[in-house]
């Protein structure tokens, strides 16, 4: 019996057609977005993410909440709290920063990304919010330097395939935007107004 082309991948929790579509959109957008514009988007989205966490308050921001899966969201993360999402973003951003630095030096990192490595370690802490701010600040600082994004070196993303440093930077912006929708859904389900 033939295997369907677009089967649901239980390991990743996101349908293959969705990963294909998102990867195509990401790479298309990266062909137009400058690093400066991309970091401006990352900074803007990060401020909105932190504002949602702060508005939710200590009790609701830490409350793991079941939400329907949104486009681009792995099934495993549909029961996280707002702060758990932010911790996930801090971990991801920190690793992507290392990937980008390697690719800018024409060095392709070894190994592969394991999605489970980006799960929050617990129910999250307010320190995760500070770690997230720091990761965005480090990305901003990197862009403000004289470092070029013209490298042809690439590293494999498990959903989107091989990507350049600039595409990885754009991935951060898209990833944060997807999770901004995610945290807004969490607070809506919690009834935070």
RAUR-V254197 format. One record per backbone hydrogen bond with DSSP energy under -0.5 kcal/mol. NH is the residue of the N-H (numbers start at 1). CO is the residue of the C=O. Records with the same first field share a line. If there is no record, write none. Layout:
NH->CO + CO
This chain:
7->4 + 5
9->14
10->8
13->9
14->9
16->7
19->15
20->16
21->17
22->18
23->19
24->20
25->21
26->22
27->23
28->24
29->25
30->26
31->27 + 28
32->29
33->29
38->34
39->35
40->36
41->37
42->38
43->39
44->40
45->41
46->42
47->43
48->44
49->45
50->46
51->47
52->48
53->49
54->50
55->51
56->52
57->53
60->56
61->57
62->58
63->60
64->62
65->80
67->78
73->70
74->72
77->74
78->75
79->76
80->77
83->61
85->81
86->82
87->83
88->84
89->85
90->86
91->87
92->88
93->89
94->90
95->91
96->92
97->93
98->94
99->95
100->96
101->97
102->98
103->99
104->100
105->101 + 102
106->103
107->102
108->106
109->107
115->113
117->114
118->115
119->116
128->125
129->125 + 126
130->126
131->127
132->128
133->129
134->130
135->131
136->132
137->133
138->134
139->135
140->136
141->137
142->138
143->139
144->140
145->141 + 142
147->142
155->163
157->161
161->157
163->155
168->164
169->165
170->166
171->167
172->168
173->169
174->170
175->171
176->172
177->173
178->174
179->175
180->176
181->177
182->178
183->179
184->180
185->181
186->182
187->183
188->184
189->185
190->186
191->187 + 188
192->187
